[in-house]
Amino acid sequence: FLPRYTQRFPDVRVRLTEALGHEQLVLLEHGEVHLGIRHDQGSDRRFESRALSTDEVLAACAPSLQLGGAGMIDIGSLVRYPLLLLDSGYSVRKMFDAACRLAEIEPKILVESRAPHTLLALAEDGHGVAIIPSILATNRYNLRIVRVAHRNRPLRERLIVQWDKRRPIPSYAQSFCE
């Protein structure tokens, strides 16, 4: 996406900033960033938003590990594997933890990290099952990937792009949203 956007707007310098949850809202409020992409966590009257795609919770492991069937694994079946998880600031992690509570299971956590690609490398090397968002590019790794479900329903959440509605967003930022 970014190379195509840069071709369309060669005079616009895109700077990516990583911020989770409340940190991102503060950056938007202070005008330090124009846009934030995050999971939809309900309406906040301070911000305008636009719906994007849906993000699913995925389980990634070494291809030799027979994980799930028909492209999906129930969260209860993950308890027998060491898990490689994003830290608790990530929405996907929060959704995963909530599903574990609903299923009344205690996952075996081997590693928690803020670096998703570290989890993927560890999973590829056979150290456990990485729990990752579907928006994460995984094509560089040799992995078996299945959707995580609870009661036969995939764990998923809608993504949005949002901005502070007190500030008009520039046309190049509107094009970014589109």
Summary of the structure (lengths in Angstrom):
residues: 178
radius of gyration: 17.9
end to end distance: 11.6
largest distance: 52.4
contacts: 499
relative contact order: 0.26
helix: 29%
strand: 32%
